[in-house]
Amino acid sequence: MARASKSSSAVTKPALAGSPLLRWFFQPKRLLKITLFAGACAVWPYAIEKLPNLSERPEYRIALSQIQLIPMPTLPVPVNLLEQVAQQAGLPDELSLLDETLTVDLASAFRRHPWVAKVVRVRKSFPASITVELEYRRPVLMAQVPDGQIPLDADGIILPTADFSAADASQYPILRNVSAKPKLRPGSVWDDPVILSATRLAETVSEKWKLLKFEAIIVPSEVDPATDPKDVLLEILGQGGSRIVWGRPPGSDHPGELEASQKIRRLEKYLADFGDYGQPNGPYEIDIRHWQEISRRRLTSEQAQAKPTKSDARIRTETGAKLREAVISGSGKTR
């Protein structure tokens, strides 16, 4: 019996000693670490509940009204832009700097406002402060519709009409003969080829609008909605009823189209020579698109008030020589 017991013992001992996993696991230090880790996992949820909530501490909170806008809005951008953004997005009166989504949420809220062209950055810092750097949209044109005027920026974005007084509206180029008011909200693109081409023209000539004695950009009729805005032929109404055939809007890459700066210089020279567009026997149709000269023809009262059409533009392009009453050379002489 003693021999059997001894033999059994000899067999079992090598089996335990030969298991690497068991030898690795049953180490005193390792067992202690595992026990401590398991205990920490069990206690952690209760410990978290006992820790102070730093997000509620005053040094980590800031009133919404203390957000700094860079640059500060100036008219016609509403001075209470921050309050409008907060109301539109439903932002709370007080914000926590420890909110991980705070900068993203603020950027999204400002981006939805119709006056904001771009959110450059939102930055939070300690002690509690938040700065929002913005680029604002700039109005360039007023589209005259049957029941009022709609302000637009250079990209055809509709701006809030309520932010413009009658005096404000008179400072911008105007687009006439718009047949209908779009069913679009401020901040939306008025995706019409005539509108998009007119805003580009207005942006280019706005600084010299009064010096060049312009009264309005005229909407041509018979423009296919699928037309590329760069191919729309535009006219400008000058003081006294004369019409200036401008042609395609600035930025057009159409072969033979003069640069906007060349057309502006021609009109400046024309006014220097004649004083205004109606001298001596106007009103005239003044075509500034030709490479070497300006052509003009007298308009009847009916023609001066008529809305330009695509067919009129085609006639001027193909048979312009037959329509000319006078040709003004580069020197300003009539021949």
C-alpha positions in Angstrom: 0.0 0.0 0.0 2.8 2.4 0.8 4.3 1.7 -2.6 1.0 2.4 -4.3 0.6 5.7 -2.5 4.1 6.7 -3.3 3.7 5.9 -6.9 0.4 7.8 -7.2 2.0 10.9 -5.6 4.9 10.6 -8.0 2.5 10.7 -11.0 0.4 13.7 -9.8 3.3 16.0 -8.9 4.9 16.1 -12.3 1.4 16.9 -13.9 1.0 20.1 -11.8 4.6 21.2 -12.2 4.4 20.7 -16.0 1.4 23.2 -16.6 2.9 26.6 -17.6 -0.5 28.4 -17.4 -1.0 27.3 -13.9 2.5 28.2 -12.8 2.0 31.7 -14.4 -1.4 32.3 -12.8 -0.7 31.1 -9.3 2.0 33.7 -8.5 1.4 35.7 -5.3 2.1 39.1 -6.9 -0.1 38.4 -9.9 -2.9 37.1 -7.8 -2.7 40.3 -5.7 -2.9 42.5 -8.8 -5.8 40.6 -10.2 -7.6 40.9 -6.9 -7.0 44.7 -6.7 -8.2 45.2 -10.3 -11.4 43.3 -9.7 -12.0 45.3 -6.5 -11.5 48.6 -8.3 -13.9 47.7 -11.1 -16.5 46.8 -8.5 -16.0 50.0 -6.5 -15.6 52.5 -9.4 -19.3 53.1 -10.2 -19.9 54.0 -6.6 -16.8 56.2 -6.4 -17.8 58.1 -9.5 -21.1 59.1 -7.9 -19.2 60.6 -5.0 -16.9 62.7 -7.1 -17.8 66.5 -7.5 -19.4 67.5 -10.8 -16.9 70.0 -12.2 -19.2 71.0 -15.1 -21.4 72.8 -12.5 -18.6 74.8 -11.0 -18.7 78.5 -11.9 -15.1 78.6 -13.3 -16.2 76.1 -15.9 -19.4 77.8 -16.9 -20.1 80.9 -19.1 -23.3 82.8 -19.9 -24.4 82.6 -23.5 -24.4 86.4 -23.7 -20.6 86.5 -22.9 -19.7 84.7 -26.1 -17.5 87.1 -28.2 -18.1 87.4 -31.9 -15.1 88.3 -34.1 -15.7 90.6 -35.9 -18.6 92.2 -34.2 -21.7 92.5 -36.5 -22.3 95.9 -38.0 -25.4 97.0 -40.0 -27.0 95.6 -42.0 -25.9 92.5 -40.2 -28.1 92.6 -37.0 -26.3 93.7 -33.9 -28.2 91.1 -31.9 -27.0 88.2 -34.1 -25.9 86.2 -31.1 -29.4 86.4 -29.6 -31.0 85.4 -32.9 -28.7 82.4 -33.2 -29.4 81.3 -29.6 -33.2 81.5 -30.2 -33.1 79.7 -33.5 -31.0 76.9 -32.2 -32.6 76.7 -28.7 -29.3 77.2 -26.9 -29.4 77.4 -23.1 -28.6 80.7 -21.2 -25.5 79.1 -19.7 -22.9 76.8 -21.2 -20.3 74.4 -19.7 -16.8 74.5 -21.1 -16.5 70.8 -20.2 -19.1 69.9 -22.7 -17.2 67.9 -25.3 -19.5 68.8 -28.2 -19.8 72.5 -27.3 -17.6 73.9 -30.1 -19.3 71.7 -32.7 -22.8 72.6 -31.5 -22.0 76.3 -31.5 -20.5 76.2 -35.0 -23.6 74.3 -36.3 -25.9 76.9 -34.7 -24.1 79.9 -36.3 -23.7 78.2 -39.6 -27.5 78.0 -40.0 -28.0 81.8 -39.7 -28.7 83.4 -43.1 -26.2 86.2 -42.4 -23.3 83.8 -41.7 -21.3 82.9 -44.8 -18.6 80.9 -42.9 -17.8 79.9 -39.3 -14.0 80.2 -39.3 -13.5 78.8 -35.8 -15.0 78.4 -32.4 -12.5 78.5 -29.5 -13.1 77.9 -25.8 -10.4 78.7 -23.1 -9.9 79.0 -19.4 -10.8 81.1 -17.4 -14.2 80.7 -19.0 -14.4 82.4 -22.4 -15.7 81.5 -25.9 -14.8 83.3 -29.1 -16.6 82.7 -32.4 -14.8 83.9 -35.6 -17.2 84.5 -38.5 -17.4 85.7 -42.0 -20.6 87.6 -42.8 -22.5 87.7 -46.0 -22.4 91.0 -47.9 -25.4 92.3 -49.8 -24.7 93.4 -53.3 -28.2 93.6 -55.0 -31.8 94.4 -54.3 -34.2 92.4 -56.6 -37.4 94.3 -57.1 -40.4 92.0 -56.9 -44.1 92.9 -57.1 -44.5 93.4 -53.4 -41.1 94.8 -52.4 -37.4 94.1 -52.6 -35.3 91.1 -51.8 -31.7 91.6 -50.8 -29.1 89.2 -52.2 -25.4 88.5 -51.8 -22.9 87.8 -54.6 -23.8 84.0 -54.6 -27.5 84.6 -54.9 -28.2 83.9 -51.2 -31.4 85.6 -50.0 -30.8 87.8 -47.0 -33.4 88.8 -44.4 -35.5 91.7 -45.8 -36.5 92.9 -42.3 -32.8 93.9 -41.6 -33.0 96.6 -44.3 -34.8 100.0 -44.1 -35.8 101.8 -47.2 -32.7 104.0 -46.8 -30.5 100.9 -46.6 -32.0 99.4 -49.7 -31.4 102.5 -51.8 -27.6 102.1 -51.3 -27.4 98.9 -53.4 -27.8 98.2 -57.1 -31.3 97.2 -58.0 -32.6 94.5 -60.4 -35.8 95.3 -62.1 -38.5 93.3 -64.0 -38.3 90.3 -61.8 -41.7 88.6 -62.5 -42.3 86.7 -59.3 -41.1 86.5 -55.7 -39.5 83.1 -54.9 -40.9 80.9 -52.2 -37.6 80.6 -50.4 -36.4 81.4 -46.9 -33.5 83.7 -46.1 -30.3 81.8 -46.3 -31.5 79.9 -49.5 -30.0 80.2 -52.9 -32.2 81.9 -55.5 -31.2 79.4 -58.1 -32.2 81.3 -61.3 -29.6 82.0 -64.1 -30.7 85.6 -64.4 -30.5 86.2 -60.6 -27.1 84.5 -60.4 -25.7 86.5 -63.3 -27.1 89.8 -62.0 -25.6 89.4 -58.5 -22.1 88.8 -60.1 -22.5 92.0 -62.2 -23.7 93.9 -59.2 -20.8 92.8 -57.0 -18.4 94.0 -59.7 -19.9 97.4 -60.4 -21.3 98.2 -56.9 -18.4 100.5 -55.9 -18.9 102.6 -59.1 -22.6 102.3 -59.4 -23.4 106.0 -58.7 -20.3 107.3 -60.5 -21.3 105.4 -63.7 -24.8 106.9 -63.3 -26.5 103.5 -63.3 -30.2 103.1 -62.3 -30.9 99.4 -62.5 -29.9 96.1 -64.0 -32.7 94.9 -66.3 -33.9 91.3 -66.3 -34.0 89.9 -69.8 -37.0 87.8 -70.7 -37.1 84.4 -72.5 -34.2 83.0 -70.6 -34.3 79.2 -70.3 -34.0 78.1 -66.6 -31.3 75.7 -67.7 -29.1 78.4 -69.1 -25.6 78.8 -67.6 -25.6 82.0 -65.6 -22.3 82.9 -67.4 -24.2 83.0 -70.7 -27.0 85.4 -69.7 -26.9 88.7 -71.6 -27.5 91.6 -69.3 -28.4 95.3 -69.8 -28.1 98.2 -67.4 -30.5 101.1 -67.3 -28.6 104.4 -67.1 -29.9 107.8 -65.9 -32.1 109.4 -68.5 -33.5 106.1 -69.9 -30.5 105.0 -72.0 -29.8 101.2 -72.0 -26.3 99.9 -71.8 -25.8 96.5 -73.4 -23.3 95.0 -70.9 -23.3 91.4 -72.2 -22.3 88.4 -70.2 -21.6 88.8 -66.5 -18.1 89.1 -65.0 -16.3 85.8 -64.9 -17.6 84.5 -68.2 -15.1 82.6 -70.2 -16.9 83.1 -73.5 -14.5 83.7 -76.4 -14.4 87.4 -77.3 -16.1 88.7 -74.2 -14.4 91.8 -72.8 -13.2 91.9 -69.2 -15.4 93.8 -66.8 -12.6 96.3 -66.1 -12.4 97.0 -69.9 -16.2 97.7 -70.0 -16.0 100.0 -67.0 -13.2 102.0 -68.5 -15.2 102.4 -71.7 -18.2 103.8 -69.8 -16.0 106.1 -67.8 -14.5 107.4 -71.0 -18.0 107.7 -72.5 -19.3 109.8 -69.6 -16.1 112.0 -69.7 -16.8 112.7 -73.4 -20.6 113.2 -73.3 -21.5 114.0 -69.7 -24.3 111.5 -69.6 -25.8 108.7 -71.6 -28.5 110.7 -73.2 -26.5 113.3 -74.9 -27.1 114.7 -77.5 -30.4 113.1 -78.7 -31.0 110.1 -76.5 -32.1 107.9 -74.9 -29.8 105.5 -76.6 -29.0 101.8 -76.6 -25.2 101.8 -76.0 -23.4 98.6 -76.8 -20.0 98.3 -75.1 -19.2 94.7 -76.1 -17.3 95.3 -79.3 -13.6 94.9 -79.3 -12.6 98.2 -80.9 -15.6 100.6 -80.5 -18.8 101.5 -78.7 -22.0 101.5 -80.8 -25.3 103.3 -80.1 -28.7 103.8 -81.6 -31.6 105.9 -80.5 -34.5 104.4 -78.7 -38.1 105.3 -79.0 -40.0 105.8 -75.8 -41.6 102.3 -76.2 -38.2 100.7 -76.7 -36.7 102.5 -73.7 -39.4 101.1 -71.5 -39.6 97.6 -73.0 -38.1 94.6 -71.3 -35.1 93.3 -73.3 -35.6 89.9 -74.9 -33.2 87.1 -76.0 -34.2 87.7 -79.6 -33.2 91.4 -79.2 -29.8 90.3 -78.0 -29.4 87.9 -80.9 -30.3 90.6 -83.4 -27.8 92.9 -81.8 -25.1 90.3 -82.0 -25.7 89.1 -85.6 -26.8 92.3 -87.3 -25.4 95.0 -85.0 -24.1 97.1 -87.9 -27.6 97.6 -89.2 -28.9 98.9 -85.9 -26.1 101.4 -85.3 -27.0 105.1 -85.6 -23.5 106.1 -84.5 -20.2 104.5 -83.7 -18.0 106.0 -81.0 -14.3 105.2 -81.5 -11.8 104.8 -78.8 -11.0 108.5 -79.0 -14.6 109.4 -78.1 -15.4 110.8 -81.6 -18.7 110.0 -83.2 -18.5 108.8 -86.8 
